[in-house]
Amino acid sequence: LIVGGFADKADKLRLAVGFVALQAVMALTYTFVHNALGLYLAALVFGFTVGNVYMLQSLVPGEVFGLVSYGGRYGVTSLARPLG
């Protein structure tokens, strides 16, 4: 809900890359944090990034490849995600 307010105006590919990078940092944070509060905060931020990346997976192909070929491109990316 927070990202939805500005995601329509933002470059969705850069937004997705930023969220994946933040997700990686939070996953790495799990190894260095040794208290419960730090783990909860890392899990909270990690959870927000997972939800946003999931939402952006359907929007990025339309922005990158255009809406004319959206159905075919989205089908290929939908097939590639579980195989990857």
N, CA, C and O atoms as a GROMACS GRO file, in nm:
protein
  336
    1LEU      N    1   0.082  -0.121   0.000
    1LEU     CA    2   0.000   0.000   0.000
    1LEU      C    3   0.085   0.126   0.000
    1LEU      O    4   0.046   0.227  -0.057
    2ILE      N    5   0.199   0.119   0.062
    2ILE     CA    6   0.287   0.237   0.068
    2ILE      C    7   0.349   0.262  -0.068
    2ILE      O    8   0.352   0.376  -0.115
    3VAL      N    9   0.399   0.158  -0.132
    3VAL     CA   10   0.466   0.174  -0.260
    3VAL      C   11   0.367   0.207  -0.371
    3VAL      O   12   0.402   0.277  -0.466
    4GLY      N   13   0.246   0.158  -0.360
    4GLY     CA   14   0.146   0.184  -0.462
    4GLY      C   15   0.119   0.332  -0.485
    4GLY      O   16   0.075   0.369  -0.594
    5GLY      N   17   0.143   0.415  -0.387
    5GLY     CA   18   0.119   0.558  -0.402
    5GLY      C   19   0.214   0.626  -0.500
    5GLY      O   20   0.177   0.725  -0.562
    6PHE      N   21   0.334   0.572  -0.515
    6PHE     CA   22   0.429   0.635  -0.606
    6PHE      C   23   0.480   0.540  -0.715
    6PHE      O   24   0.557   0.582  -0.801
    7ALA      N   25   0.439   0.414  -0.714
    7ALA     CA   26   0.491   0.316  -0.810
    7ALA      C   27   0.445   0.345  -0.953
    7ALA      O   28   0.517   0.312  -1.047
    8ASP      N   29   0.328   0.404  -0.970
    8ASP     CA   30   0.279   0.432  -1.105
    8ASP      C   31   0.365   0.535  -1.176
    8ASP      O   32   0.376   0.533  -1.298
    9LYS      N   33   0.426   0.624  -1.100
    9LYS     CA   34   0.509   0.729  -1.159
    9LYS      C   35   0.656   0.689  -1.168
    9LYS      O   36   0.733   0.754  -1.238
   10ALA      N   37   0.695   0.583  -1.100
   10ALA     CA   38   0.836   0.542  -1.094
   10ALA      C   39   0.869   0.443  -1.205
   10ALA      O   40   0.780   0.380  -1.261
   11ASP      N   41   0.996   0.430  -1.235
   11ASP     CA   42   1.045   0.329  -1.328
   11ASP      C   43   1.038   0.194  -1.256
   11ASP      O   44   1.111   0.171  -1.160
   12LYS      N   45   0.952   0.107  -1.304
   12LYS     CA   46   0.925  -0.017  -1.232
   12LYS      C   47   1.043  -0.114  -1.232
   12LYS      O   48   1.061  -0.189  -1.137
   13LEU      N   49   1.123  -0.111  -1.336
   13LEU     CA   50   1.240  -0.198  -1.338
   13LEU      C   51   1.341  -0.156  -1.231
   13LEU      O   52   1.394  -0.240  -1.159
   14ARG      N   53   1.367  -0.027  -1.221
   14ARG     CA   54   1.459   0.022  -1.116
   14ARG      C   55   1.401  -0.002  -0.977
   14ARG      O   56   1.474  -0.034  -0.883
   15LEU      N   57   1.272   0.013  -0.964
   15LEU     CA   58   1.206  -0.010  -0.836
   15LEU      C   59   1.220  -0.158  -0.796
   15LEU      O   60   1.248  -0.188  -0.680
   16ALA      N   61   1.200  -0.248  -0.891
   16ALA     CA   62   1.213  -0.391  -0.862
   16ALA      C   63   1.357  -0.427  -0.826
   16ALA      O   64   1.380  -0.504  -0.733
   17VAL      N   65   1.453  -0.371  -0.899
   17VAL     CA   66   1.594  -0.397  -0.868
   17VAL      C   67   1.629  -0.344  -0.729
   17VAL      O   68   1.701  -0.409  -0.653
   18GLY      N   69   1.577  -0.227  -0.696
   18GLY     CA   70   1.601  -0.171  -0.563
   18GLY      C   71   1.545  -0.258  -0.452
   18GLY      O   72   1.610  -0.278  -0.349
   19PHE      N   73   1.424  -0.311  -0.474
   19PHE     CA   74   1.365  -0.398  -0.373
   19PHE      C   75   1.440  -0.530  -0.360
   19PHE      O   76   1.455  -0.582  -0.249
   20VAL      N   77   1.486  -0.585  -0.472
   20VAL     CA   78   1.563  -0.709  -0.465
   20VAL      C   79   1.696  -0.685  -0.393
   20VAL      O   80   1.740  -0.770  -0.315
   21ALA      N   81   1.758  -0.570  -0.418
   21ALA     CA   82   1.883  -0.538  -0.348
   21ALA      C   83   1.858  -0.521  -0.199
   21ALA      O   84   1.937  -0.570  -0.117
   22LEU      N   85   1.751  -0.453  -0.163
   22LEU     CA   86   1.717  -0.437  -0.020
   22LEU      C   87   1.686  -0.573   0.042
   22LEU      O   88   1.720  -0.598   0.158
   23GLN      N   89   1.621  -0.660  -0.034
   23GLN     CA   90   1.592  -0.794   0.014
   23GLN      C   91   1.722  -0.871   0.041
   23GLN      O   92   1.732  -0.942   0.141
   24ALA      N   93   1.820  -0.857  -0.046
   24ALA     CA   94   1.948  -0.923  -0.026
   24ALA      C   95   2.020  -0.870   0.097
   24ALA      O   96   2.079  -0.946   0.173
   25VAL      N   97   2.014  -0.740   0.117
   25VAL     CA   98   2.078  -0.680   0.235
   25VAL      C   99   2.011  -0.730   0.363
   25VAL      O  100   2.079  -0.760   0.461
   26MET      N  101   1.879  -0.740   0.362
   26MET     CA  102   1.809  -0.788   0.481
   26MET      C  103   1.838  -0.936   0.506
   26MET      O  104   1.848  -0.978   0.621
   27ALA      N  105   1.852  -1.015   0.401
   27ALA     CA  106   1.888  -1.156   0.419
   27ALA      C  107   2.028  -1.168   0.478
   27ALA      O  108   2.053  -1.255   0.561
   28LEU      N  109   2.119  -1.082   0.435
   28LEU     CA  110   2.254  -1.082   0.490
   28LEU      C  111   2.254  -1.030   0.634
   28LEU      O  112   2.337  -1.072   0.715
   29THR      N  113   2.162  -0.941   0.664
   29THR     CA  114   2.152  -0.886   0.800
   29THR      C  115   2.122  -0.995   0.902
   29THR      O  116   2.165  -0.985   1.017
   30TYR      N  117   2.048  -1.098   0.861
   30TYR     CA  118   2.016  -1.207   0.952
   30TYR      C  119   2.141  -1.270   1.012
   30TYR      O  120   2.139  -1.317   1.126
   31THR      N  121   2.250  -1.272   0.938
   31THR     CA  122   2.370  -1.338   0.988
   31THR      C  123   2.449  -1.251   1.086
   31THR      O  124   2.529  -1.303   1.164
   32PHE      N  125   2.427  -1.120   1.082
   32PHE     CA  126   2.506  -1.030   1.167
   32PHE      C  127   2.432  -0.977   1.289
   32PHE      O  128   2.494  -0.925   1.381
   33VAL      N  129   2.301  -0.990   1.290
   33VAL     CA  130   2.222  -0.939   1.403
   33VAL      C  131   2.209  -1.049   1.507
   33VAL      O  132   2.180  -1.164   1.475
   34HIS      N  133   2.231  -1.012   1.632
   34HIS     CA  134   2.230  -1.112   1.738
   34HIS      C  135   2.126  -1.083   1.846
   34HIS      O  136   2.131  -1.142   1.953
   35ASN      N  137   2.033  -0.993   1.819
   35ASN     CA  138   1.927  -0.969   1.917
   35ASN      C  139   1.791  -0.982   1.850
   35ASN      O  140   1.779  -0.974   1.727
   36ALA      N  141   1.688  -1.002   1.931
   36ALA     CA  142   1.555  -1.030   1.878
   36ALA      C  143   1.497  -0.910   1.804
   36ALA      O  144   1.433  -0.927   1.700
   37LEU      N  145   1.518  -0.790   1.855
   37LEU     CA  146   1.462  -0.670   1.790
   37LEU      C  147   1.520  -0.653   1.649
   37LEU      O  148   1.448  -0.622   1.554
   38GLY      N  149   1.650  -0.671   1.637
   38GLY     CA  150   1.713  -0.660   1.506
   38GLY      C  151   1.661  -0.763   1.407
   38GLY      O  152   1.640  -0.734   1.289
   39LEU      N  153   1.640  -0.884   1.456
   39LEU     CA  154   1.585  -0.989   1.369
   39LEU      C  155   1.442  -0.958   1.327
   39LEU      O  156   1.405  -0.980   1.212
   40TYR      N  157   1.363  -0.907   1.419
   40TYR     CA  158   1.225  -0.870   1.385
   40TYR      C  159   1.222  -0.757   1.283
   40TYR      O  160   1.141  -0.760   1.190
   41LEU      N  161   1.307  -0.658   1.300
   41LEU     CA  162   1.311  -0.546   1.204
   41LEU      C  163   1.358  -0.592   1.066
   41LEU      O  164   1.304  -0.551   0.964
   42ALA      N  165   1.460  -0.677   1.064
   42ALA     CA  166   1.508  -0.730   0.936
   42ALA      C  167   1.399  -0.814   0.869
   42ALA      O  168   1.382  -0.805   0.747
   43ALA      N  169   1.327  -0.893   0.946
   43ALA     CA  170   1.219  -0.974   0.890
   43ALA      C  171   1.105  -0.887   0.838
   43ALA      O  172   1.043  -0.920   0.736
   44LEU      N  173   1.077  -0.778   0.907
   44LEU     CA  174   0.970  -0.686   0.863
   44LEU      C  175   1.006  -0.620   0.730
   44LEU      O  176   0.924  -0.617   0.638
   45VAL      N  177   1.127  -0.569   0.720
   45VAL     CA  178   1.170  -0.505   0.595
   45VAL      C  179   1.180  -0.608   0.484
   45VAL      O  180   1.139  -0.581   0.371
   46PHE      N  181   1.232  -0.726   0.514
   46PHE     CA  182   1.239  -0.834   0.415
   46PHE      C  183   1.100  -0.870   0.365
   46PHE      O  184   1.080  -0.891   0.245
   47GLY      N  185   1.004  -0.879   0.455
   47GLY     CA  186   0.866  -0.912   0.417
   47GLY      C  187   0.803  -0.807   0.328
   47GLY      O  188   0.732  -0.842   0.234
   48PHE      N  189   0.828  -0.680   0.355
   48PHE     CA  190   0.775  -0.574   0.269
   48PHE      C  191   0.836  -0.580   0.130
   48PHE      O  192   0.767  -0.555   0.031
   49THR      N  193   0.963  -0.614   0.120
   49THR     CA  194   1.026  -0.621  -0.012
   49THR      C  195   0.974  -0.740  -0.091
   49THR      O  196   0.959  -0.731  -0.213
   50VAL      N  197   0.948  -0.852  -0.024
   50VAL     CA  198   0.896  -0.970  -0.094
   50VAL      C  199   0.760  -0.938  -0.156
   50VAL      O  200   0.735  -0.972  -0.272
   51GLY      N  201   0.674  -0.873  -0.082
   51GLY     CA  202   0.542  -0.837  -0.135
   51GLY      C  203   0.550  -0.743  -0.253
   51GLY      O  204   0.474  -0.757  -0.349
   52ASN      N  205   0.640  -0.648  -0.248
   52ASN     CA  206   0.652  -0.552  -0.357
   52ASN      C  207   0.714  -0.614  -0.480
   52ASN      O  208   0.672  -0.583  -0.592
   53VAL      N  209   0.813  -0.700  -0.464
   53VAL     CA  210   0.874  -0.766  -0.579
   53VAL      C  211   0.770  -0.856  -0.647
   53VAL      O  212   0.765  -0.862  -0.770
   54TYR      N  213   0.689  -0.923  -0.568
   54TYR     CA  214   0.585  -1.008  -0.624
   54TYR      C  215   0.486  -0.925  -0.706
   54TYR      O  216   0.442  -0.968  -0.813
   55MET      N  217   0.450  -0.809  -0.657
   55MET     CA  218   0.358  -0.722  -0.727
   55MET      C  219   0.420  -0.668  -0.856
   55MET      O  220   0.351  -0.659  -0.958
   56LEU      N  221   0.546  -0.635  -0.852
   56LEU     CA  222   0.612  -0.576  -0.968
   56LEU      C  223   0.643  -0.677  -1.078
   56LEU      O  224   0.670  -0.636  -1.191
   57GLN      N  225   0.641  -0.806  -1.049
   57GLN     CA  226   0.671  -0.908  -1.149
   57GLN      C  227   0.575  -0.901  -1.268
   57GLN      O  228   0.615  -0.932  -1.380
   58SER      N  229   0.453  -0.863  -1.245
   58SER     CA  230   0.359  -0.854  -1.356
   58SER      C  231   0.365  -0.719  -1.426
   58SER      O  232   0.318  -0.707  -1.539
   59LEU      N  233   0.420  -0.617  -1.363
   59LEU     CA  234   0.424  -0.484  -1.422
   59LEU      C  235   0.549  -0.457  -1.503
   59LEU      O  236   0.545  -0.380  -1.600
   60VAL      N  237   0.661  -0.518  -1.467
   60VAL     CA  238   0.788  -0.491  -1.535
   60VAL      C  239   0.787  -0.533  -1.682
   60VAL      O  240   0.832  -0.455  -1.766
   61PRO      N  241   0.737  -0.653  -1.718
   61PRO     CA  242   0.738  -0.687  -1.862
   61PRO      C  243   0.655  -0.589  -1.947
   61PRO      O  244   0.693  -0.559  -2.060
   62GLY      N  245   0.546  -0.540  -1.894
   62GLY     CA  246   0.465  -0.444  -1.969
   62GLY      C  247   0.537  -0.313  -1.990
   62GLY      O  248   0.522  -0.250  -2.095
   63GLU      N  249   0.614  -0.271  -1.893
   63GLU     CA  250   0.686  -0.145  -1.907
   63GLU      C  251   0.811  -0.161  -1.994
   63GLU      O  252   0.843  -0.071  -2.073
   64VAL      N  253   0.879  -0.271  -1.982
   64VAL     CA  254   1.003  -0.292  -2.056
   64VAL      C  255   0.975  -0.324  -2.204
   64VAL      O  256   1.039  -0.268  -2.292
   65PHE      N  257   0.881  -0.415  -2.230
   65PHE     CA  258   0.858  -0.462  -2.367
   65PHE      C  259   0.738  -0.397  -2.434
   65PHE      O  260   0.717  -0.417  -2.554
   66GLY      N  261   0.660  -0.320  -2.361
   66GLY     CA  262   0.541  -0.256  -2.419
   66GLY      C  263   0.417  -0.341  -2.399
   66GLY      O  264   0.425  -0.460  -2.371
   67LEU      N  265   0.302  -0.278  -2.414
   67LEU     CA  266   0.176  -0.347  -2.387
   67LEU      C  267   0.126  -0.427  -2.505
   67LEU      O  268   0.037  -0.512  -2.489
   68VAL      N  269   0.179  -0.403  -2.626
   68VAL     CA  270   0.133  -0.477  -2.744
   68VAL      C  271   0.168  -0.626  -2.731
   68VAL      O  272   0.086  -0.711  -2.763
   69SER      N  273   0.287  -0.656  -2.684
   69SER     CA  274   0.329  -0.796  -2.670
   69SER      C  275   0.327  -0.841  -2.524
   69SER      O  276   0.398  -0.935  -2.487
   70TYR      N  277   0.246  -0.776  -2.442
   70TYR     CA  278   0.247  -0.804  -2.298
   70TYR      C  279   0.209  -0.949  -2.268
   70TYR      O  280   0.273  -1.014  -2.186
   71GLY      N  281   0.106  -1.000  -2.332
   71GLY     CA  282   0.058  -1.135  -2.301
   71GLY      C  283   0.165  -1.241  -2.324
   71GLY      O  284   0.186  -1.327  -2.238
   72GLY      N  285   0.231  -1.235  -2.438
   72GLY     CA  286   0.336  -1.332  -2.468
   72GLY      C  287   0.455  -1.319  -2.376
   72GLY      O  288   0.508  -1.419  -2.327
   73ARG      N  289   0.497  -1.195  -2.351
   73ARG     CA  290   0.614  -1.173  -2.264
   73ARG      C  291   0.584  -1.214  -2.120
   73ARG      O  292   0.668  -1.273  -2.053
   74TYR      N  293   0.464  -1.182  -2.073
   74TYR     CA  294   0.429  -1.218  -1.936
   74TYR      C  295   0.418  -1.369  -1.922
   74TYR      O  296   0.452  -1.424  -1.818
   75GLY      N  297   0.370  -1.436  -2.026
   75GLY     CA  298   0.363  -1.582  -2.023
   75GLY      C  299   0.500  -1.646  -2.010
   75GLY      O  300   0.518  -1.742  -1.936
   76VAL      N  301   0.597  -1.592  -2.084
   76VAL     CA  302   0.734  -1.645  -2.078
   76VAL      C  303   0.793  -1.621  -1.939
   76VAL      O  304   0.855  -1.711  -1.882
   77THR      N  305   0.775  -1.502  -1.884
   77THR     CA  306   0.831  -1.475  -1.751
   77THR      C  307   0.759  -1.556  -1.643
   77THR      O  308   0.821  -1.596  -1.544
   78SER      N  309   0.630  -1.580  -1.661
   78SER     CA  310   0.557  -1.662  -1.564
   78SER      C  311   0.604  -1.806  -1.566
   78SER      O  312   0.605  -1.873  -1.463
   79LEU      N  313   0.644  -1.854  -1.684
   79LEU     CA  314   0.698  -1.989  -1.693
   79LEU      C  315   0.840  -1.997  -1.638
   79LEU      O  316   0.878  -2.097  -1.578
   80ALA      N  317   0.918  -1.891  -1.660
   80ALA     CA  318   1.059  -1.892  -1.618
   80ALA      C  319   1.076  -1.882  -1.466
   80ALA      O  320   1.173  -1.936  -1.412
   81ARG      N  321   0.985  -1.814  -1.398
   81ARG     CA  322   0.999  -1.798  -1.252
   81ARG      C  323   1.003  -1.931  -1.178
   81ARG      O  324   1.097  -1.952  -1.101
   82PRO      N  325   0.908  -2.021  -1.197
   82PRO     CA  326   0.917  -2.148  -1.121
   82PRO      C  327   1.033  -2.236  -1.166
   82PRO      O  328   1.090  -2.311  -1.087
   83LEU      N  329   1.068  -2.226  -1.294
   83LEU     CA  330   1.180  -2.308  -1.342
   83LEU      C  331   1.312  -2.257  -1.287
   83LEU      O  332   1.405  -2.335  -1.267
   84GLY      N  333   1.321  -2.126  -1.263
   84GLY     CA  334   1.443  -2.068  -1.210
   84GLY      C  335   1.463  -2.100  -1.066
   84GLY      O  336   1.563  -2.058  -1.007
   0.00000   0.00000   0.00000
